[in-house]
Amino acid sequence: MTISPSKVWFDAHSMWVELNDARILGVPLAWFPRLLDATPAQRDAVELSPFGLHWDALDEDISIEGLLAGHGDVTRAGTTAA
């Protein structure tokens, strides 16, 4: 079974991702500077795919595999989670 996102939402400091296996991941928005700086409308424009999340207007792609591994934005030096 492929673990895929079924729902995404945000609060002031976190992104929440519900997976198709009923787990819910909470990750700090600080891990993803493009999302941190985005407007609520831009964040809500997420596209779900079997493997991750995509925001066309923000040029942001986040894999479920990366979230499960605890990775933040690996495209910018110094912003990855340990």
matplotlib code that plots the C-alpha trace (Angstrom):
import matplotlib.pyplot as plt

x = [0.0, 1.3, 1.1, -0.5, -2.0, -5.8, -6.1, -3.8, -4.5, -2.6, -2.6, -0.4, 2.8, 2.3, 1.2, -1.0, -1.2, -3.6, -2.5, -4.6, -3.6, -5.2, -2.0, -1.7, 1.6, 2.3, 5.4, 6.6, 6.0, 9.5, 10.8, 9.3, 10.1, 7.9, 4.8, 5.8, 5.8, 2.7, -0.8, -3.6, -5.1, -1.8, -1.4, -4.9, -4.1, -2.4, -2.7, -2.6, -0.9, -0.3, 3.3, 3.0, 1.9, 2.3, 1.8, 2.1, 2.1, 4.7, 6.9, 6.8, 6.8, 6.8, 7.0, 5.3, 8.4, 10.4, 7.9, 7.9, 11.7, 11.6, 13.0, 12.2, 12.9, 16.0, 16.3, 17.7, 20.9, 20.5, 16.7, 16.6, 15.4, 17.9]
y = [0.0, 3.4, 5.9, 9.1, 12.3, 12.6, 16.0, 19.1, 22.0, 24.7, 26.5, 29.5, 27.5, 24.0, 22.1, 19.1, 16.2, 13.3, 10.2, 7.5, 5.1, 7.4, 8.9, 12.7, 14.4, 17.8, 19.6, 23.2, 25.7, 26.9, 23.8, 25.1, 28.8, 29.1, 27.9, 30.0, 33.2, 32.2, 33.6, 31.4, 31.3, 30.2, 27.5, 26.2, 25.8, 22.5, 19.6, 16.1, 13.3, 9.7, 10.6, 14.1, 17.7, 20.3, 24.1, 25.3, 29.0, 28.6, 26.2, 23.8, 20.0, 18.0, 14.2, 12.0, 9.9, 13.1, 14.1, 10.6, 10.8, 14.2, 16.2, 19.8, 21.9, 20.3, 22.8, 25.5, 25.0, 25.1, 24.5, 20.8, 19.1, 16.9]
z = [0.0, -0.9, 1.9, 0.5, 1.8, 2.1, 3.7, 4.5, 6.8, 8.7, 12.0, 12.9, 13.2, 11.7, 8.6, 9.3, 6.9, 7.3, 5.6, 4.0, 6.8, 9.4, 10.8, 11.1, 10.8, 12.2, 11.0, 11.7, 8.9, 9.7, 7.9, 4.7, 4.2, 1.0, 3.0, 6.1, 3.9, 1.9, 2.4, 3.7, 0.2, -1.3, 1.3, 0.6, -3.1, -2.4, -4.9, -3.4, -5.3, -4.4, -3.2, -1.8, -1.9, -4.6, -4.6, -8.2, -7.5, -4.7, -6.7, -3.6, -3.6, -0.5, -0.5, 2.1, 2.2, 3.2, 5.8, 7.4, 7.5, 9.2, 6.4, 5.8, 2.7, 1.3, -1.6, 0.6, 2.6, 6.4, 6.5, 6.8, 9.9, 11.7]

ax = plt.figure().add_subplot(projection="3d")
ax.plot(x, y, z, "-o")
ax.set_aspect("equal")
plt.show()
